[in-house]
Amino acid sequence: MSLYKVCVYAICKNEEAFAEDWMESMKEADSIVVLDTGSTDQTASKLRKLGAAVYEEQIVPWRFDVARNRSLELVPEDADICVCVDLDERFEPGWRNQLEKAWKKDTVQAQYRYTWNFNEDGSEGYVFWIDKIHARHGFYWKHPVHEVLAYTGKEPRNSVYAEGIQLNHFADLSKSRAQYLPLLELAVKEQPDDDRNMHYLGREYMYRGEWDKCIRTLKHHLQMPKAQWQDERCASMRYIARAYLQKGDREQAYQWYWKSIGEAPYLREPYMDFALMLYQEKNWHGVIFLAECALRIQERPRTYICEADAWGSLPYDLASLGYYYTGASQKALEMVEKALEHSPHNQRLISNRIFMKQAVESEK
């Protein structure tokens, strides 16, 4: 017998292709509530046929937080646990049982493992932990985009790690993210002292190749009194370095990469970003040093700052090249073998292993 009443809730628009697999993934819930925000395909009717309670309502002007809050309002009042999931996401079977095992009487929120994307070979790419499972009351969504749960409850915000829950994301790459920039600019305008939004805005400028805006916005982020989280500060510094590098100012890029390492020396990402820059310069001793520094970090963080490349084949790959071009063929071979453990079908790595084996043989 279930201890809690669990309700999945979602927003959607034109996601007919995802409906059947999504409903199958969510079937462990007691109820499923969906707010359709303007589909022109058969999303709503298909979800209804599969058992979801579907409501249709357009949100004008569009904001993710308004849509999320409206969908949350549709969740039955007697639900104990709310699970916010998008239609391009899938839980692996058994998630309900793992949730109930982790949830305690005083729990109001749960964190669980999330795979944001997958590599071409099917292996996991970008992995971190998210917290979109929460108690029915005392929460609301805030920010026009990159929305987060805010807590208004009177009891402590007790959160648990729901070990064993795995949510996978299968993004619809045909959908545009053009709306993200204006919504982020709106978020910063509405709450200019929110350091998280400022960081996201600077990152969005980087994604769009607006290098000067990226640099200016992220430097402002670093000066904000509330910008204290070292992981995110480190990311801002790395993005500033990337922007300077794209502008051709390698000296500034050097300085900001060193700053990013100093800010969060316990993260692999700043070492790997800097190593890629030195790889371009064929500074092989520098590449070796930075790759080895990254590899000494063994515990993968659970935050969204953790990037897939730094925890895949890249550190071993770059180290192998550094050792190969400095004449340490045996060490190069060892590193490329480890790189292939992470990317066994990578043809470039397979070819590199052949060259490195030949180099080792020639030295005997």
CORKA-V451323 format. One record per run of one state. SS is the DSSP state (alpha for helix, beta for strand, coil for the rest). FROM is the first residue (numbers start at 0). TO is the last residue. If there is no record, write none. Layout:
SS_FROM_TO ; SS_FROM_TO
//
This chain:
coil_0_4 ; beta_5_11 ; coil_12_14 ; alpha_15_25 ; coil_26_29 ; beta_30_35 ; coil_36_41 ; alpha_42_48 ; coil_49_51 ; beta_52_55 ; coil_56_62 ; alpha_63_72 ; coil_73_79 ; beta_80_83 ; coil_84_87 ; beta_88_90 ; coil_91_93 ; alpha_94_101 ; coil_102_107 ; beta_108_114 ; coil_115_116 ; beta_117_117 ; coil_118_122 ; beta_123_123 ; coil_124_125 ; beta_126_134 ; coil_135_137 ; beta_138_141 ; coil_142_146 ; beta_147_150 ; coil_151_157 ; beta_158_168 ; coil_169_176 ; alpha_177_189 ; coil_190_193 ; alpha_194_206 ; coil_207_209 ; alpha_210_222 ; coil_223_228 ; alpha_229_245 ; coil_246_248 ; alpha_249_262 ; coil_263_266 ; alpha_267_279 ; coil_280_282 ; alpha_283_294 ; coil_295_307 ; alpha_308_310 ; coil_311_312 ; alpha_313_324 ; coil_325_327 ; alpha_328_341 ; coil_342_345 ; alpha_346_361 ; coil_362_363
//
